[in-house]
């Protein structure tokens, strides 16, 4: 690639060298052959530039400013082709306005479009300030060229055609505007081209401006006629430098950012364009007005310029203070420990890092979503009511709400809403605090208090119930032996007495489970495998398949095997009974050596548990089963609590429930087994 670029550069130098040798040899010769050779060299330079600018367009990821430069060079190429055809046909060049002149004028439009696209590429949006600066220099350049070049030319040639006047004024002025526009691009905050490329472009259009001015002087005749080769040489040099700039831009254009805090750059960007424009305007005024009026005009313009500079300084000072405040605010918001969001028209337009962590989404996934869509279905109506209340009353509202993470795990949030303005439009801003751990701790505390109360009740009542119950059971059995016709009634009585005995037994476990505990190291997987035959017949009757994924290593826990077996039987029976039409129960293990615990996951694909009932599971005498006593889960919670473990129940998408039993691993000599 580097070799090809060197060859292209050498070709450009050879074209330029050939032209200057040709001019030096034949500069006093204006024959058709000399002019034809000169035009052919110009055409070769145009072809060279078109090819290199198109190459830059392709290498830089199709940056369109290079395409505009290529179109401008193509217009120059077509103009030279028309000149060559005219020379071959007529033997001379016409002095009237024709197709070559029209194409030369069109090329400047493409160059202006290229500069505008360079600025838009860097700023991502057109800037009124840039457009106004270009417009000011365009008007002043037209005025100066009229005064300095066109008026003297009209004095020499009063019969000059109007199209020729327009052509000369247009080319001189537009080339100067392009030159100044490139300078402004360098003075402003950003430019989408490397500095070396910008330097070559600026020098190229400066040389072309010199050529345009020289062409007007040559038109006036006199001693300038001996310099008739200068305009043509300047145009060819400018065209070659445009090609060299495309050759130098050999990679995707980056955006160069000047340091906004650098005072020198700040002065350059703000005051030099205004200062240069003012000087040019003063030159125009001094040329057209009498001395006294010119002095007054200069004083007035100077005072207006000073006032403008002061206004710019005040504006920049306020803008810097506002930018600093915005940076501080954004830094505080982005690094805040609470989630912050802004919603407009039901869609999120801003989220900070913390709220993305809370919900588990990335920023691009959060944008455009509705906050209401992240709220749990049971609290969605409550959230919408609070939003409406905030909009109607204009006051800050604060409330708790349940939500759902990206992985469908439940969240409990404390939220505060207020109205605000974002990018000039009304919006709702919210502060979100994750209170999931606090909420779960509160629920666990409430459940523990309930279990404690039930335990105290059980301790005082269970023994008193069991003594008369034993007597009732014994006498009923005696009566049952001697009964003939009423035996089935005694069987019913015996079944109900057994049921009462079971409930009393559950109360006894609930009251003081640790009194009956025999804690020792047990393999949790062996306990689970031991209860499978007990539940297998019930699973077959319900058409339920048990799938057990064994752990990768032994999971030893310090527990009472019978009590943990009771917990597992209860949990798996609930899962089987939740799928009366059949299904699958998946059982797997998760071992956490850092926390020193193991979790058993029991997942079914049944209908799940209604959200409003999830929080009530484990309450005394609360059951979702038709023949349940409402004590099984309560006893499970109590047993797990005495083992210093955790028991959690939740729904899992798309359907079904997931129960997690977490127990601490057995430590042997301070090492987790």
C-alpha positions, 0 to 999 in steps of 0.5 A, a space after each residue: 500500500 505504501 509503495 502504491 502511494 509513493 508511485 502516485 506521489 511521484 506521478 503527481 510530481 512528474 505532472 507538475 514538473 512537466 508543466 513547469 518545464 513546458 511553461 518555461 520553454 514556451 511561455 512566450 509562445 501562444 500557438 495552438 500546439 502550445 495551448 493544446 499541450 498545456 490543456 492536456 497537462 491540466 487534464 492529466 492533473 485533473 485525472 490524477 486528482 479525481 482518482 486520488 480523491 475517489 481512493 481517499 473516499 474508499 479508504 476512509 469508510 466512504 467519507 462523503 467530503 472526499 466524494 464532493 472533492 472528486 466531483 469538483 475535480 471532475 468538473 475541472 476535468 470536463 472543462 479542460 476536455 471542452 477546451 481541448 475539443 474547442 482548440 482541435 475544432 477552431 484552432 483557438 479558445 473562445 473569449 466568451 462565456 461557455 461550457 468550460 466557464 460554467 463547469 469551473 463555476 460548478 466545481 466551487 459548489 462541490 468544494 463548498 459542500 465538501 467543507 460543510 460536510 467536513 464540519 457536519 461530520 465532526 459536529 454531528 449537526 450543522 452549526 449556525 455559527 459556522 454557516 454565518 461565518 462562511 456567509 459573512 466572508 462570502 459577502 465581504 469577499 464579493 465586495 472586496 473583489 468587486 472593488 479591487 478587481 472588477 471595477 478597475 477591469 471595467 474601467 479598462 474594458 467597458 464592453 466586457 460581457 456581463 457573464 464574464 463579469 459574473 464569472 470572474 467575481 464568482 470564481 475569485 470570491 468563492 475560492 477565497 470563501 473556501 480558503 477561509 472556510 478551511 481555516 475556520 474548520 481548523 480554528 473551530 473545536 473539531 475537524 474531521 481530517 488530519 492536520 497535514 491533510 488540512 494544511 495541504 488543502 489550505 495551501 492549495 486553495 490559497 495558491 488558486 486564489 492567487 491564480 484567480 487574482 493574477 488572471 484579473 490583473 492579466 485581463 487588464 493588460 499592461 506589464 501584467 501580460 508578461 505574467 500570463 502563465 501565473 494563473 494557469 500554473 496556480 490552478 494546476 498546482 492547486 489541483 495537484 495539491 487537492 490530489 495530494 491531500 487525498 493521497 495523505 488521508 490514508 485511513 478512516 478520518 478521526 475527529 481532532 478535538 482541541 483543548 477547550 480549556 486552552 486560552 489560546 485556542 479559545 481566542 483563536 476560535 472566537 475572535 480571529 474570524 470576527 477580527 478578520 471579517 471586521 478588517 475586511 469590512 473596514 477596507 470596503 468602507 474606507 474604499 467607498 466612503 469619503 474620508 470623514 464618513 469612513 473614519 466615523 464608520 470605522 469608529 462605529 464598527 470598532 465600538 460594535 466589535 468591542 461590544 460583541 467581544 464583551 457579549 461573547 466573553 460573558 456568554 462563554 463565562 456563563 457557558 463554562 460555569 454551566 458546563 462545569 455544573 452539568 459535569 458535576 451533576 452528571 458525575 454525581 448522578 452516574 456514581 450515585 448509590 441510588 438509581 436515577 431515571 428520566 422518563 418522557 412520554 412513557 419511554 426512558 431517556 436517561 438511566 444511571 449506572 446504579 439503576 442498570 445494576 438494579 434491574 440487570 439491564 444494559 443502558 441500550 436495553 433500558 433506553 426506550 422502555 417504560 418503567 411501568 413495564 419493569 414493575 411486578 404485575 401486582 403493583 403495576 396499577 399502584 405505580 400508574 396511579 402514583 405517576 398520574 398523581 404526581 402529574 396532577 398534583 405536581 408534588 413529590 411522591 414516595 412509595 414502595 413497589 415490587 419489580 422484576 429483574 431481567 432474570 425474572 427474580 423479584 425486587 423490592 424498591 423504594 421510589 420517589 417521583 418528581 416532575 422535571 424538564 429534560 432537553 426542554 421538554 417536560 418529563 418524570 424523574 425518579 430516584 430508586 433505592 433497592 430495599 430487597 434485602 431489607 424487605 426479605 429480612 422484615 418478612 423473615 423476622 415476621 415469619 420468625 415471630 409468628 413461628 415463635 408465637 405458634 411454638 409457645 402456643 404449641 408448648 402449652 397446649 400440645 401435651 394437654 391435647 395429647 393425654 386425652 387424645 390417647 385415652 380417646 384413641 384407646 377407648 375407640 379401638 376397644 369399641 371398634 373391636 366389639 362393634 358389628 353394624 357401626 364399624 365403619 363409623 369407628 373407622 372414620 373416628 379413628 382416622 380423624 383421631 390420627 389426623 389430630 395426633 398428626 397435627 399435635 405431633 407437628 406442633 411438638 416439632 414446631 415448639 422445640 425442634 432442637 430438643 429432638 435434633 441429632 446433628 451430625 455430618 450427612 451427605 445431602 445427596 444421600 438423604 435426597 436419594 433415600 426419600 425417592 422410593 417413598 415418593 416414587 409411587 405418588 409421582 407415578 400416579 400423578 404422571 410426574 418424572 423426577 430428574 435429579 442432577 447429582 452434585 460434582 462432589 459430596 455435599 456434607 452438611 451438619 444436620 438432623 437427617 430425619 428432620 431434613 428428610 421431613 423437609 425434603 419430603 414435604 417440598 417434593 410432595 408439594 411439587 408433585 401435587 402441584 402437577 395433577 396432570 403430570 410434568 417434570 421435577 428437576 432437582 440440582 445442587 449449587 455449591 458456594 465455597 466462599 459462603 460455605 453453603 450448598 443449595 438444593 433447587 427443586 423446580 417444577 413446571 406446574 402452574 406456579 403460585 399466584 403472586 399475592 399468595 407467595 408472601 403468605 406461604 409458611 403462615 400457620 394454617 394457610 394452605 393452597 391445597 384442598 385437604 392441607 392443614 397449613 402446617 407443613 411449610 411452617 414446620 419446614 421453615 422452623 426446621 431450616 431456621 434451626 439448622 441456620 439455613 434458608 428456604 425460599 419459594 418463587 415462581 420461574 418463567 414461563 411457568 412453574 415454581 422453584 424452591 431453594 433449600 440452602 444449608 451451611 456446609 459441614 466444617 472439618 477442622 475449619 475447612 469446608 468439606 
